[in-house]
Amino acid sequence: MTTVGGLTVPVPRHVARAAANVRARIGSDGLADLRPTESEVVHSTADRTIRRFRPSNGVTTGAPILLVTPLAATSIAFDLRRGCSFVAFLKEAGHDVYVVDYGPVNFADRSRGIEHWVDDVIPDAVRVVSADAGGVDVHLAGWSLGGIFAVFTAAAHPDLPLRSVTPIASPFDLRRVPLFATLRPLDRVFGPYTVAPFYRLLGIVPAPVTSLGFKIASVDKYLTRPWAVLTNLDDRDHLEQIEAVDRFMNSMYAYPGRTFGQLYHVIMRSNEFATGSMQIAGRAVDLTAIDVPVMVVAGTGDGLAPESAVRHLVDLVGGAPEVRYGAYPGGHLGVLTGRSARDTMWPAYVGFLADCEAGSETHSR
């Protein structure tokens, strides 16, 4: 930092390095290597695609992992960029990694509700992954709403071949989310006349609106973005991360209208997730039915899913043989795929998987 005319101006510490980064950026489409990690499609239908990422040496040493994306977000979240890719880290740790992506949503998808993912898409993906990997159990993990859907899927279908469940940045007590607490009084006054007619008329919540929602949830980071760029002009890794996050934010999908309506009711009115039981397709799904190890991951700087909202799940999965909780540096996306996640959350998750493998072998004896 330096002071000019009474104003504090951000200045990088290594001017020559900053100049080199600026020249490289001007002379190219970007600094970040945004090529996807090599993968292959193992299953595809009109509303889901499952990709497999294999270890580079072709040798797997653990059970396969299925990563579940949230609605509206693309699977880019798990493979943000070269040098900072969750799937690349996991496959190099010896796991076959699978990611399920739902593709763009349009008006024809307006009638899909939560049950579509909990009773159809995710169970089907688990079975596909298990079969593709030779009939073994699967580690199921999901980010944000994908983690919530993964948890309810595990509870709703105890017959699935699962070895563990891990929700990442998934808030279960939504009363503890400051953004929703702020909006709830407005909903009581205006909600019946604005939000519901909006999504019912359109059938979907358009992609630009969902992208805007993610940005509003982290508005502080967007307001300080120019400052952060100027301060870190000499840090190429930091600049690459900003580019990759921007690409992710601009790749959002739309929301099916019915699912949005269900979630809006849960978020703004019932807080049903926090009870540990939810009505799905006419029957109660209770999280105490989960009978595999659970790892609950929170971000210490997550404004959309604060630690207290995420940690609440620990009290709801009493039937699990082990429940491990970890809070790691990062915001809502950062805890999953931020630069610090490479040295914190990712190794912790791999350690949890290894413990699950060892526990499974001990139990089988």
C-alpha positions, 0 to 999 in steps of 0.5 A: 500500500502507498498513500497518494494525496491522502488516499491509500492506493494498493501497490504490489510488492514486486513491481517487475513481477506485476508488470510481467503478469500485466504483459502476459494478460494483455498478450493472451486470452487470460492467465489461467489454464482453464482446460478441463482435466481429462475425463470420459463420459460413462453415462448420459441422458437428456437430463444428466451426464456422468464423467469419470476421471481416472488416476494418471497411472491407471491405478486406483487405491480406494473406492470411487467418489461421486461428486454432486453439483448443486442446481444452477451450478456447473461441474466446473466448480469441481475442476476450476482450473489447472493447478487448482482442481478438486477432481485432479487432486482426488484422482491423483490420490488414487481414486476414480472420480465421477461427476454428475452434471445436469446440463441447461434447464429450460421451460420443459423442465419446470415441473421437476421438484426436489424428488427428481434429484433425490429419488431419480438422478442421484440414486441412478448416478450412484448405481452407475458409478458402482457398476462402472467401478466393479460393483463396489461401494461409492463415496458420495459428496456434494457441494452446497445444495448438491450436498443437501441433496446427497444427504437426503438421497442417502437417507431416502435410499439406504439400499444404495451402495454407499461407503460415506457421505460428505456435504460441503458448504451445505447449510441445514439450519437456514435461520442462521444464514444472515442473507435469508434472515434479512429477506424473510421479513420482506417475504412475509409482505411481498413474497406472495405477490412477487416471487411465486408469480414470477417463477410460475409464469416463467417456469424457470428462474433464468440463468442470469438471475441465479448468477446474480444470486451467487454474486449478491451472496458474496457482494463484499468480494465483488465490491473489493475485487478491483482492490484485490486485483491491484494489490495482487498484480504480482501474484499470478496464482491469485490472478488465475484464481480470479479468472477461473472464478469469474468463468464459473460465475458466468456459466450458471444454469437456470432453476426449474420453477417447481424446485425453486418454489419448494426451496423458497418455501423451505428457506423463507418459511418452514426451515424444514432442513433443520428438523432432519426430516423432510416430506419428499414425494409424499413420504417422510425422509429422516436423516437418522436413517443414514448408516454410513460415515459422514463428513460435514465440511464448512468454510470459515469465511462462508457468508451463504452457509455459515459454520453454525448453519452447516454444523447443525447437520452433525446433530441430525445424523445420529444413525451414522457410525461416525460423524466428522466435522471440519471448518476450513479456510474459504468462502462458499466456493473457496472452501471447495476449490480455493487456493488454500483448499489445496492444503486444508480441506482436500487433504482432510477429505482424503484422510477421511476417505482413507479412514473409511476404507480402513474401517470398512476392511476392519468391519469386513473381517 
